[in-house]
Structure formats: structure tokens, C-alpha cells
Amino acid sequence: MDKIVSLAKRRGFVFPSSEIYGGFGGFWDYGPWGVELKNNIKNFWWHEFVHSRDDIFGLDSSIIMNPKIWEASGHTGPGFADPLRECLSCHKRFRGDELSEDKCPVCQGKLSKEKKFNILVKTFIGPIEDETAVAYLRGETAQAIFVNFDNILNTFHPRLPFGIAQIGKAFRNEITPGKFIFRSREFEQMELEYFIYPESDKEQFIYWKEFCLAHLKKLGLKSENLRFYDHPKEKLSHYSKGTTDIEYKFPFGWAEIWGIARRSDFDLKQHSRFSGKDLSFKESDSGEKLLPYVIEPSLGVDRLMFALLSDAYCEEGKRVILKLIPQMAPVKAAVFPLVSNKEVLVKKAREIYSDIKQSLPAVFDGRGNIGKRYYAQDEIGTPWCVTIDYDTLKDDTVTVRNRDTAKQERVDSHKLTGFLKKQLNS
Ligand SMILES: [Zn+2]
């Protein structure tokens, strides 16, 4: 765990938020390579869940919505509250369900009685800060999908089954954020609500579980680090017919990475009731009305990024290598002049670099010795390093070094971009 957190900071993936002010618990900033990796994760999800299908529609809703939405969904009630206990001596706060003993784990002091603490993040909208102005930062992206269900029906006229997908930030005032970016107070979700005929509930649930697992494997996560975990019946919400998590074996243990829930018609029913708007689906042929059931696969971008970093982290002798699949690597190619004090080599390397950069994310590095440059690229997972040497000036070939095998081959510099793209897509 320490090694991954340290690499993430040292190489510009993840920084603690507000660090020069002493940080701010439960918040993180993503540096240059972190934002590239996150974008790769999101783009691949969007590709598989939206672009490559014709039954799923995209959405990008607002973060602050009418507060009634959170009443209807149950988020302002006890269902979205964590058990809070405070130490009467040192005043540290803990989640009741995470304590193993009935005393403060820090100072052994006496603990307060448990009270319910709602984890929605509150704010005020408008110039007066009273109860009537309270609004919430969304606790999940899903509710915005349910409240736009009718808009999608009226503008796109889909048939069942169909889905609505959204990527976006969500906020939870966690009592104990932690485990690096696993549990933060601000995080990003990739959620799909898939609307189905009630009788296909079980079959669709099985389909989406497998679809999601296959997605994680395509990202390169090792099968032995992934497993299904079925929530026991007694722990399910009253409306749920079943929830399965896909768990990942993080450095701190197995934990949820993707939740796949059978939400029945609970949400559409609640929003129909609270808004007074009929949210049923109307069959185009018969005119018959029904409330669809919903399968919800819900995944956190930050958690997935943590899993990818953990899975890819690898030490070979003194080398640290991030063996991300090339499609996920923040940088696809690094370009080096063999030495930095020869003007002709630097000039040639710059030319080749600007050429690659037209079509692939690439970096240029001319500092220090070449071994150190390889080392730095291995640590951020760059799959190919391209070196321009004296032979390049004679025959226009360059050396391409493969990150995982450390094997080098000569490639015609005019065909280099095509060569890299071919490797990337293979
Ligand atoms: Zn204490």
C-alpha cells in the first residue's frame, strides 16, 4: 500500500488535496498522469457502455438538484446515515460499525452513544442561509438518471430494455474517509440504470454481472484478484431483490469495486409519488403502461484507478514497472535523444517527437543518462521508449524499447507512428 501511494505521489498521479495547507481529509487532487489515467478509464467505459451499443443513452446532469429528489430516494433518511460515536476524552469520531471494542482506539477513552449521521453534503442555495435554502451535493449520480427518465422517453422513444448512463462527481460526508483514494468525500462515479421488463429481472442481472466482470478483465485486471460477493438477504434494502459486488483484492484486502443491484421499480415509483408525475413506460403498440424494473451497475472511477495501479505495480530487481495495458497507460511513447549535448541528435529527436505527438500522447526527455530515463518511464507505465542515436542520422531508423520485455528493435522512423499504433491496437 505504502509503495503505491508513494509512487502515485512521486510520479504525479495523485496528490493529497490542499497539501500546502496541511491537506484536507478525504479529498485528493489528480496530477498530470492521474488525469490521463482517469480519462482513459472513463473513455473506455463510455465506449463499452454507450458508444458500442444502441440501447444506452448518455447523460450529464447537474450536481445540485431539487432537494426533494433526495427525500424521494431515501437519502435524507436513516438509510444513508452512518452510525457515529465520539470519544468523550479526545473527541475523535468513529463509525460505530468499524469499532472492534467499546472504547476509543486512540486513547482508550469512553465512547458516546451511537447516533445516526447523515452523509449527504449540505449547502445553501440563494442569499438566505436558513432551512428553506438547504440543498445537497448529489450523493450519487443515479438519481439524476431516474428524474430524467421521462425526458429520454419523450425525446428518443426507446423500447424496453434500454439504459441511461452517466459519469460524474458525487459527494459523501464520510465519517472516516481513508485507504488512499478508496473512500473519499468527493469521488467520481460511472453509473448505468438499465430499464427492463420486470419478468426479465433475473436474466438481466446475470447478464450485467458478466458484462461488468468482462469489462474489468479487458482493463487488464488479473482474474485471481477479482471475485463476486453476493450481499446476504438480511442486509439488503427493503426494495432490493439482490445485490452482487465485484470485489477487488486491494493491498488492504478484498473490497467492493463494482456494485450491481436489482433495484426493482423502487426509484421510478418513489419519484412518481413525490413529483406527482406519472413515470410509467407506455408500450407503443398496445398503449399498455408499466413501471420498468432496473438493474444498476455502479462503479467508482477512483477505486478502479486504485485497482489498476495496484494490479500493474511490479518490481523486477531494482526496477519498478507499472504494467498497465498500453490503452490505459497515461503516456504511450517517450522519445529520447541518446545524449543531450549533441545538437543534431536533439534536433532529430524533437522532429520525431512532434510527429508522434500529432496522434499519440507522448513525452520528450533529454535529461540525465538514458538508464534513468527508462526507469522514470517504467514507473509511469509508458509501453514504448524511442531512442534517436547516431545510426538514425545515417539510415533514419530508431530504437524502440518494449517496457515489459526490455527488448529493443530498430524501426524506420517514417513508419514509427504506424508501428506504435499497430502495437497499441493489438
Ligand atoms: Zn479518545
Boltz pocket constraint, residues with backbone or C-beta under 6 A from the ligand:
constraints:
  - pocket:
      binder: B
      contacts: [[A, 87], [A, 88], [A, 89], [A, 90], [A, 91], [A, 92], [A, 104], [A, 105], [A, 106], [A, 107], [A, 108], [A, 109]]
      max_distance: 6.0
